[in-house]
Amino acid sequence: MESPNRRLLFAHQVWYNTTELAVAWDELLNASSQLHSAANYRHDLVDVTRQALQVLGGDLYSTIVTAFKQRNITHFQYVLSLPDLLIVLAHSF
C-alpha cells in the first residue's frame, strides 16, 4: 500500500505542459481590462486559475511544511497572496 505522504508528493504531476498553462494564465490576466464583462472570459479565468493553483499547490504545501518544521515565519508570506486568489475562485459562473 502506498503511503499518504507519497501520494501527496505525486498529486501535482500533470500530463500537460505547465509552462503553457502559466502562459495561458498570464494572458488571461492581461486581457482582463478588455474582457472583464464577458461571462465566458470570467469562467475561463476561474478555471485556469484553479488549475494553476492545483499545480502550484504541491510546491506551496512543501514550502509551508518546511517553514513550519523550521519555525520560519517569513516563508508564510507566500500565503498572504491567497486572499486575492480566493476572491477570484469564489465566483461561480
SEKOLKE-358657 format. One record per residue: y, z, x of N, C-alpha, C in turn; residue in one letter; residue number from 1. Coordinates in steps of 0.1 Angstrom, whole numbers, plus 5000, padded with zeros to 4 digits. Layout:
N
 n_north n_up n_east ca_north ca_up ca_east c_north c_up c_east rest  nr
       Y    Z      X        Y     Z       X       Y    Z      X    A NUM
...
This chain:
93
 n_north n_up n_east ca_north ca_up ca_east c_north c_up c_east rest  nr
    4988 5000   5008     5000  5000    5000    5012 5000   5009    M   1
    5022 4992   5005     5034  4991    5012    5044 5003   5009    E   2
    5050 5008   5019     5059  5020    5017    5072 5015   5010    S   3
    5078 5024   5002     5090  5021    4995    5101 5017   5005    P   4
    5102 5023   5017     5112  5020    5027    5110 5006   5032    N   5
    5098 5002   5034     5096  4988    5039    5100 4978   5028    R   6
    5098 4981   5016     5102  4972    5005    5117 4971   5005    R   7
    5124 4982   5007     5139  4981    5007    5144 4973   5018    L   8
    5138 4973   5030     5142  4965    5041    5142 4951   5038    L   9
    5132 4946   5031     5130  4932    5028    5135 4927   5015    F  10
    5141 4936   5007     5146  4933    4994    5157 4923   4994    A  11
    5165 4923   5005     5177  4914    5005    5174 4901   5012    H  12
    5162 4898   5015     5159  4884    5020    5159 4874   5009    Q  13
    5165 4863   5011     5166  4853    5001    5161 4839   5006    V  14
    5158 4830   4997     5153  4817    5000    5164 4807   5003    W  15
    5176 4810   5001     5187  4800    5003    5196 4804   5015    Y  16
    5205 4795   5018     5213  4797    5030    5225 4807   5026    N  17
    5225 4819   5031     5235  4828    5028    5249 4825   5033    T  18
    5250 4816   5043     5263  4811    5047    5269 4803   5036    T  19
    5261 4794   5030     5266  4786    5019    5270 4794   5007    E  20
    5263 4805   5005     5267  4815    4994    5281 4821   4997    L  21
    5283 4825   5010     5296  4830    5014    5307 4820   5013    A  22
    5305 4808   5016     5315  4797    5015    5318 4795   5000    V  23
    5308 4795   4992     5310  4793    4977    5318 4804   4971    A  24
    5315 4816   4975     5322  4828    4971    5336 4828   4975    W  25
    5339 4824   4987     5353  4823    4992    5360 4812   4985    D  26
    5354 4801   4982     5361  4790    4975    5364 4794   4960    E  27
    5354 4801   4954     5357  4806    4941    5369 4815   4940    L  28
    5369 4825   4950     5380  4834    4950    5394 4827   4953    L  29
    5393 4817   4961     5406  4809    4964    5411 4801   4953    N  30
    5402 4798   4943     5405  4790    4932    5411 4798   4920    A  31
    5411 4811   4922     5415  4820    4910    5428 4817   4904    S  32
    5438 4813   4913     5452  4810    4907    5452 4798   4898    S  33
    5443 4789   4900     5443  4777    4891    5433 4779   4880    Q  34
    5422 4786   4882     5411  4786    4872    5409 4799   4865    L  35
    5418 4809   4867     5415  4823    4862    5413 4823   4847    H  36
    5419 4814   4840     5418  4815    4825    5406 4807   4820    S  37
    5398 4801   4828     5386  4793    4824    5374 4802   4823    A  38
    5368 4803   4811     5357  4812    4810    5345 4808   4819    A  39
    5343 4795   4821     5332  4791    4830    5335 4796   4844    N  40
    5347 4795   4849     5351  4800    4862    5348 4815   4863    Y  41
    5352 4822   4854     5350  4837    4854    5335 4840   4854    R  42
    5328 4833   4846     5313  4835    4846    5307 4832   4860    H  43
    5311 4821   4866     5305  4818    4879    5310 4827   4890    D  44
    5322 4832   4889     5328  4841    4898    5319 4854   4898    L  45
    5317 4859   4886     5309  4872    4885    5295 4869   4890    V  46
    5289 4858   4886     5275  4855    4890    5274 4854   4905    D  47
    5283 4847   4912     5282  4845    4926    5286 4859   4933    V  48
    5295 4866   4927     5298  4879    4933    5286 4888   4933    T  49
    5279 4889   4922     5267  4897    4920    5257 4893   4931    R  50
    5255 4880   4933     5245  4875    4942    5250 4879   4957    Q  51
    5262 4877   4960     5267  4881    4973    5265 4896   4976    A  52
    5268 4904   4965     5266  4918    4967    5252 4922   4969    L  53
    5243 4915   4963     5229  4917    4964    5225 4914   4979    Q  54
    5230 4904   4985     5227  4900    4999    5233 4911   5008    V  55
    5246 4914   5005     5253  4924    5014    5248 4938   5012    L  56
    5242 4941   5000     5237  4954    4997    5228 4960   5007    G  57
    5219 4952   5013     5210  4958    5023    5217 4962   5035    G  58
    5227 4955   5040     5235  4959    5051    5243 4971   5048    D  59
    5249 4971   5036     5258  4982    5032    5249 4995   5031    L  60
    5237 4994   5025     5228  5005    5024    5225 5011   5038    Y  61
    5222 5002   5047     5218  5007    5061    5230 5014   5067    S  62
    5242 5008   5065     5254  5014    5071    5256 5028   5065    T  63
    5255 5030   5052     5257  5042    5045    5246 5053   5050    I  64
    5234 5049   5051     5223  5058    5055    5226 5062   5069    V  65
    5229 5053   5078     5232  5056    5092    5244 5066   5093    T  66
    5254 5063   5086     5266  5072    5086    5263 5086   5081    A  67
    5255 5086   5071     5251  5099    5065    5243 5107   5075    F  68
    5233 5101   5082     5225  5107    5092    5233 5112   5104    K  69
    5243 5104   5107     5252  5108    5119    5263 5116   5115    Q  70
    5265 5119   5102     5276  5126    5096    5289 5120   5101    R  71
    5290 5107   5100     5301  5099    5104    5309 5094   5092    N  72
    5319 5101   5088     5326  5099    5076    5334 5085   5076    I  73
    5338 5081   5088     5346  5068    5089    5338 5056   5084    T  74
    5325 5056   5086     5317  5045    5081    5317 5044   5066    H  75
    5320 5054   5059     5321  5053    5045    5333 5045   5040    F  76
    5341 5041   5049     5353  5033    5044    5348 5020   5038    Q  77
    5336 5015   5041     5330  5003    5035    5330 5005   5020    Y  78
    5327 5017   5016     5325  5019    5001    5338 5019   4994    V  79
    5349 5021   5001     5362  5021    4994    5366 5008   4988    L  80
    5360 4997   4992     5363  4984    4986    5355 4982   4973    S  81
    5345 4990   4970     5337  4988    4958    5344 4989   4945    L  82
    5354 4998   4943     5361  4998    4930    5366 4985   4926    P  83
    5372 4977   4935     5377  4964    4931    5365 4955   4927    D  84
    5354 4955   4934     5343  4947    4930    5337 4952   4917    L  85
    5337 4965   4914     5332  4970    4902    5340 4965   4890    L  86
    5353 4963   4892     5362  4957    4881    5357 4943   4878    I  87
    5355 4935   4889     5350  4921    4887    5337 4921   4879    V  88
    5328 4930   4884     5314  4930    4878    5314 4936   4864    L  89
    5324 4943   4860     5324  4949    4847    5326 4939   4836    A  90
    5331 4927   4839     5333  4917    4829    5320 4911   4825    H  91
    5319 4909   4812     5308  4901    4806    5313 4890   4798    S  92
    5308 4878   4802     5314  4866    4796    5304 4859   4787    F  93
